[in-house]
Amino acid sequence: MKDQLQTQQRVSVQLKPLLDLNKQAATLKLQHRRIKAGQSGGYLSPFKGRGMEFDEARLYQAGDDVRSIDWRVTARTGKPHTKLFREERERPIFISVDFRQTMHFATRGRFKSVQAAHLAAILAWAGHHQGDRIGGQIFSDQGCQELKPQNGKHAVLRLCNALVKPQLNARQDMSLDAVILRLLQHAKPGSRVYLISDFRGLNHTVENHLAKLARHCEIVLIQVYDALESRLPGKGRYRFTNGDRDITIDARDRQRIRNYQQRFQHLQQQLQQLSQKLHLVYLPCLTTASVVEVLR
């Protein structure tokens, strides 16, 4: 029975392991290389834009910045009004999780989809402990679900439950570029965006969308992969299937093995170069890795 439970937890997302990550997350600080300035959430963070939320409008006073004039209220009342802002007390964290078909795979450790869910959960718990608002996006080949950032423990529980049983809105196009385009619409400026995926389908359109998102948000790319995806064993014949197609690879075909490994290496190089170009954070994560150690 115990072995069966452990097997289930490796191949499908279970709620209890996600909740159990709360204790480990309490010791985790969400700090990354691009840290520049301080804010009240308890860690250093490069806010882009004003880092402020609209509070109210009042009558214009001499010395007010004309860029803060509320033109709608001014037009409605006939008197110039100025927008007042207050500092945000929590930072929005937006966690995007890839549950597409290619993520339901592993030869050791957890399925990539399960590892992605564990990464998302511990990030959410850590953000909660730091006083941040937690939201997210879950996407698969069947559709997508967005969760608006909220604060409090219930926001983390909402995300964990969505990871176990996503309520997907059916979409015709769930390619990676379509998903990132949706992120542009849902991730609020000043957010830290975590994109957890194997990044199958990375192309110039995806890169362009990420460039636009990076203008207003801090982005962390976490690539989840299995050891077999990076390097095949040197001997034997291996059969792969996705349920529809079967492929057999013979390790004696050295050219095919080199091509296989070069494709994966090229993808990692793309992610590294893209991160350097756009000043993103890039973290590779094996299916056997400890999610806590990866994020440290």
Residue pairs with C-beta under 8 A, 6 or more apart in sequence:
8 14
9 17
9 110
9 114
10 106
10 109
10 110
10 111
10 114
11 104
11 106
11 110
11 111
11 114
12 111
12 114
13 113
13 114
13 117
13 163
13 164
14 164
15 160
15 161
15 164
17 118
18 117
18 118
18 121
18 160
18 163
18 164
19 121
19 157
19 160
21 118
21 121
21 122
21 125
21 291
22 125
22 156
24 122
24 125
24 292
25 122
25 123
25 124
25 125
25 126
25 128
25 129
26 125
26 126
26 129
28 122
28 126
28 292
28 295
28 296
29 43
29 126
29 130
30 43
30 93
30 123
30 126
30 127
30 130
30 132
30 192
30 295
31 43
31 44
32 218
32 220
32 281
33 281
34 46
34 218
34 279
34 280
34 281
35 43
35 44
35 45
35 46
36 44
36 45
36 46
37 44
37 45
37 46
37 47
38 44
38 45
39 45
39 47
39 51
39 88
39 91
40 87
40 89
40 131
41 89
41 90
41 91
41 130
41 131
41 132
42 130
42 131
43 130
45 91
45 192
45 218
46 218
47 91
47 190
48 189
48 190
48 215
48 216
48 217
48 218
49 189
49 190
49 216
50 85
51 87
51 88
51 190
52 85
52 86
52 87
52 88
53 85
53 86
53 87
53 88
54 83
54 84
54 85
55 84
55 85
55 86
56 83
56 84
57 70
57 73
57 81
57 82
57 83
57 84
58 81
58 82
58 84
59 79
59 80
59 81
59 82
60 69
60 74
60 79
60 80
60 81
60 82
61 82
64 82
65 82
68 82
68 83
68 84
68 85
69 80
69 81
69 82
69 83
70 81
70 82
70 83
73 81
74 80
74 81
88 190
89 131
90 131
90 132
90 133
90 151
91 132
91 133
91 190
91 191
91 192
92 132
92 133
92 135
92 149
92 187
92 188
92 190
92 191
92 192
93 123
93 124
93 127
93 132
93 133
93 134
93 135
93 149
93 191
93 192
93 194
94 135
94 136
94 137
94 149
94 183
94 186
94 187
94 188
94 191
94 192
94 193
94 194
94 217
95 120
95 123
95 124
95 134
95 135
95 136
95 137
95 159
95 193
95 194
95 196
96 136
96 137
96 138
96 139
96 179
96 183
96 193
96 194
96 195
96 196
96 197
97 116
97 117
97 120
97 136
97 137
97 138
97 139
97 163
97 196
97 197
98 113
98 116
98 139
98 140
98 179
98 195
98 196
98 197
98 198
98 224
99 113
99 116
99 138
99 139
99 140
99 166
100 139
100 140
100 141
100 174
100 200
101 140
101 141
101 242
102 112
102 198
102 200
103 111
103 112
103 113
103 116
103 197
103 198
103 224
104 111
104 112
104 113
105 111
105 112
105 226
106 112
106 114
106 115
106 226
106 287
107 226
107 227
107 228
108 226
108 227
108 287
108 288
109 115
109 226
109 286
109 287
109 288
109 289
110 118
110 287
110 288
111 287
112 198
112 224
112 225
112 226
112 287
115 224
115 285
115 287
115 289
115 291
116 196
116 197
116 222
116 224
117 163
117 164
118 291
119 194
119 196
119 222
119 224
119 285
119 291
119 294
119 295
120 136
120 159
120 163
120 194
120 196
121 156
121 159
121 160
121 163
122 291
122 292
122 295
123 194
123 295
124 134
124 136
124 155
124 156
124 159
124 160
125 156
126 295
127 133
127 134
127 156
128 134
128 151
128 152
128 153
128 155
128 156
131 151
132 151
133 149
133 150
133 151
133 155
134 149
134 150
134 151
134 155
134 156
134 159
135 146
135 147
135 148
135 149
135 150
135 155
135 159
135 186
136 146
136 147
136 159
136 162
137 144
137 145
137 146
137 147
137 179
137 182
137 183
137 186
138 144
138 145
138 147
138 162
138 163
138 166
138 168
139 145
139 168
139 174
139 179
139 182
140 166
140 168
140 174
141 174
142 168
142 170
142 174
143 168
143 169
143 170
143 171
143 174
144 168
144 169
144 171
144 174
144 179
144 182
145 162
145 166
145 167
145 168
145 169
146 182
146 186
147 155
147 158
147 159
147 162
148 186
149 155
149 188
149 191
150 158
171 178
175 201
176 197
176 199
176 200
176 201
176 202
176 203
176 206
177 201
177 203
177 205
177 206
177 209
180 195
180 206
180 209
180 210
180 213
181 209
183 193
183 195
183 209
183 213
184 209
184 212
184 213
187 193
187 213
187 217
189 216
189 217
190 216
190 217
191 217
191 218
192 217
192 218
192 219
192 220
193 213
193 217
193 218
193 219
193 220
194 220
194 222
195 219
195 220
195 221
195 222
196 222
196 224
197 221
197 222
197 223
197 224
198 223
198 224
198 225
198 229
199 221
199 223
199 267
199 271
202 267
202 270
202 271
207 274
210 219
210 274
210 278
210 280
211 278
213 219
214 278
214 279
214 280
218 281
219 278
219 280
219 281
220 280
220 281
220 282
220 283
221 271
221 274
221 275
221 280
221 281
221 282
221 283
222 283
222 284
222 285
222 294
223 268
223 271
223 282
223 283
223 284
223 285
224 285
224 286
224 287
225 264
225 284
225 285
225 286
225 287
226 286
226 287
227 286
227 287
227 288
229 264
230 261
230 264
230 265
231 261
232 238
232 249
232 251
232 257
232 260
232 261
233 251
234 251
235 251
236 251
237 248
237 249
237 250
237 251
238 248
238 249
238 251
239 246
239 247
239 248
240 246
240 247
240 248
240 249
241 247
249 256
249 257
249 260
250 256
251 257
268 284
271 282
272 282
274 280
274 282
275 281
275 282
283 294
283 295
285 291
285 294
